[in-house]
């Protein structure tokens, strides 16, 4: 069998711009939308973290 033949979940990578649209009606909480390894500024990111393209953020809905 080919590599990945047993995968049960498809991975869809999105650009930063594509991820930003999920936060349109929300107030971003610090540090905002960032690459996941850089989401905790008080810790040292792993080597080559700048090459990681996963973005994450926390948003708060206001009344």
KARASUL-V427486 format. One record per run of one state. SS is the DSSP state (H for helix, E for strand, C for the rest). FROM is the first residue (numbers start at 1). LEN is the number of residues. Records with the same first field share a line. If there is no record, write none. Layout:
# KARASUL-V427486
SS->FROM-LEN + FROM-LEN
This chain:
# KARASUL-V427486
C->1-15 + 24-3 + 29-5 + 39-10 + 52-3 + 57-2 + 61-3
H->16-8 + 36-3 + 49-3
E->27-2 + 34-2 + 55-2 + 59-2
